[in-house]
Amino acid sequence: VDTEVLKLVLPFLTLTIGLYFLVSKRISAHDKRQLISPTLFAFTAALGVGFYDGFFGPGTGSFYALAFVTLSGFGLAKATAHAKLLNFSTNIASLLFFAIGGKVFWMLGAMMLVGQVIGATLGAKMVVSQGSKFIRPLVVIVSMLMSIKLLSEQYGLLVF
């Protein structure tokens, strides 16, 4: 499969997610009506995003959060927490897969783990204290910056 297609589509997907988080009335601190069952969610959204994560990867957490908000009716903090858990699960699966193949840079991975623990600890504290008023603008900003970065890479522009 040609990843160039994904490279072309991904900036617009992340831009769309950012815009959705910016204007959607469904995104709030409180849970809304669930549209699909957890089992159907697992076999559709989780399977689809998990496949995407294993195949390509960037923006996976945002895709999971969007799926939890729109399909499971989760509030933003709850959706973010569940997205982190699923993203962690796919990362562990990838680690096991690549470790079996002997393709892991352990020192680099250990440093990334330290950064992840620090970021997760600080992020969790911010989510608990600030809730969706912290998460929502952050998702919008990160989505926009990621879109700009990906578009600049595609067109050879050096933005950051």
C-alpha positions as MATLAB code, in Angstrom:
seq = 'VDTEVLKLVLPFLTLTIGLYFLVSKRISAHDKRQLISPTLFAFTAALGVGFYDGFFGPGTGSFYALAFVTLSGFGLAKATAHAKLLNFSTNIASLLFFAIGGKVFWMLGAMMLVGQVIGATLGAKMVVSQGSKFIRPLVVIVSMLMSIKLLSEQYGLLVF';
ca = [
       0.000    0.000    0.000;
       1.339    3.397   -0.940;
       1.758    5.540    2.179;
       1.955    8.629   -0.032;
      -1.853    8.609   -0.163;
      -1.984    8.727    3.630;
       0.577   11.523    3.658;
      -1.694   13.514    1.356;
      -4.887   12.838    3.327;
      -3.571   13.039    6.908;
      -3.091   16.845    7.111;
      -6.713   17.339    6.084;
      -7.944   14.690    8.524;
      -6.121   16.314   11.427;
      -7.368   19.732   10.313;
     -10.923   18.352   10.257;
     -10.510   16.923   13.765;
      -9.230   20.266   15.031;
     -12.158   22.106   13.450;
     -14.627   19.574   14.848;
     -13.228   20.023   18.357;
     -13.385   23.792   17.852;
     -17.046   24.085   16.772;
     -18.870   20.915   17.852;
     -21.630   21.178   20.417;
     -21.213   17.453   21.244;
     -17.877   18.080   22.927;
     -18.329   18.906   26.577;
     -17.220   17.824   30.007;
     -20.301   15.640   30.389;
     -21.234   12.330   28.806;
     -23.914   12.412   26.097;
     -26.090    9.744   24.524;
     -24.141    6.698   23.371;
     -24.701    5.950   19.660;
     -23.196    2.456   19.483;
     -22.522   -0.359   21.935;
     -19.025   -0.947   23.344;
     -18.817   -4.185   21.336;
     -19.687   -2.438   18.079;
     -17.231    0.322   18.980;
     -14.497   -2.289   19.463;
     -15.160   -3.922   16.093;
     -15.468   -0.663   14.154;
     -13.758    2.427   15.544;
     -11.156    0.711   17.741;
     -10.297   -1.826   15.049;
     -10.095    0.836   12.342;
      -8.010    3.298   14.336;
      -5.850    0.463   15.674;
      -5.153   -0.687   12.110;
      -4.319    2.874   11.108;
      -2.013    3.210   14.131;
      -0.145    0.037   13.294;
       0.103    0.951    9.626;
       0.888    4.669    9.767;
       0.375    6.215   13.217;
       0.307   10.037   13.459;
      -2.772   11.503   15.127;
      -4.028    8.216   16.569;
      -4.900    9.679   19.967;
      -6.999   12.387   18.334;
      -8.816    9.811   16.207;
      -9.582    7.690   19.280;
     -10.783   10.729   21.260;
     -13.011   11.815   18.383;
     -14.485    8.321   18.134;
     -15.186    8.163   21.870;
     -16.877   11.581   21.837;
     -18.971   11.032   18.716;
     -19.815    7.327   18.961;
     -19.649    6.486   22.671;
     -20.929    9.853   23.889;
     -18.041   10.335   26.306;
     -17.214   13.692   27.826;
     -13.878   15.079   26.688;
     -11.838   14.138   29.771;
     -13.222   10.586   29.762;
     -12.662   10.283   25.992;
      -9.071   11.474   26.391;
      -8.397    9.000   29.201;
      -9.787    6.108   27.166;
      -7.877    7.254   24.070;
      -4.652    7.218   26.093;
      -5.374    3.680   27.250;
      -6.038    2.407   23.720;
      -3.018    4.259   22.352;
      -0.884    2.690   25.093;
      -2.261   -0.741   24.167;
      -1.352   -0.352   20.506;
       2.106    0.920   21.464;
       2.700   -2.149   23.656;
       1.564   -4.401   20.800;
       3.983   -2.628   18.449;
       6.806   -2.920   20.963;
       6.241   -6.673   21.302;
       6.025   -7.124   17.548;
       9.242   -5.209   16.862;
      11.070   -6.732   19.859;
      10.386  -10.219   18.493;
      11.924   -9.057   15.225;
      14.915   -7.519   17.015;
      14.120   -4.044   15.676;
      13.975   -1.992   18.894;
      16.404    0.744   19.883;
      16.149    0.117   23.623;
      17.994    3.227   24.845;
      15.936    5.518   22.642;
      12.768    3.707   23.753;
      13.740    4.071   27.407;
      14.210    7.833   26.986;
      10.859    8.074   25.210;
       9.302    6.140   28.098;
      10.688    8.639   30.611;
       9.289   11.511   28.536;
       5.936    9.733   28.227;
       5.684    9.170   31.993;
       6.485   12.818   32.723;
       4.053   14.051   30.062;
       1.302   11.652   31.144;
       1.675   12.653   34.791;
       1.557   16.380   34.059;
      -1.229   15.933   31.501;
      -3.368   13.845   33.842;
      -3.020   16.447   36.589;
      -4.051   19.187   34.164;
      -7.050   17.206   32.934;
      -8.221   16.474   36.465;
      -7.841   20.108   37.567;
      -8.898   21.883   34.341;
     -11.045   19.327   32.489;
     -12.349   20.005   28.995;
     -11.477   23.706   29.127;
      -7.831   22.549   28.969;
      -8.198   19.608   26.575;
     -10.381   21.174   23.899;
      -8.092   24.101   22.977;
      -5.065   21.838   23.226;
      -6.546   19.337   20.743;
      -7.430   22.191   18.374;
      -3.944   23.742   18.588;
      -2.110   20.414   18.229;
      -4.310   19.401   15.282;
      -3.659   22.686   13.509;
       0.100   22.574   14.165;
       0.281   18.951   13.032;
      -1.589   19.806    9.819;
       0.753   22.724    9.124;
       3.805   20.559    9.799;
       2.598   17.738    7.538;
       1.654   20.125    4.734;
       5.003   21.907    4.999;
       6.814   18.559    4.735;
       4.801   17.618    1.665;
       5.504   20.843   -0.141;
       9.090   21.311    1.019;
       8.353   24.348    3.165;
      10.234   24.743    6.422;
       7.763   26.043    8.964;
       9.187   24.455   12.143;
];
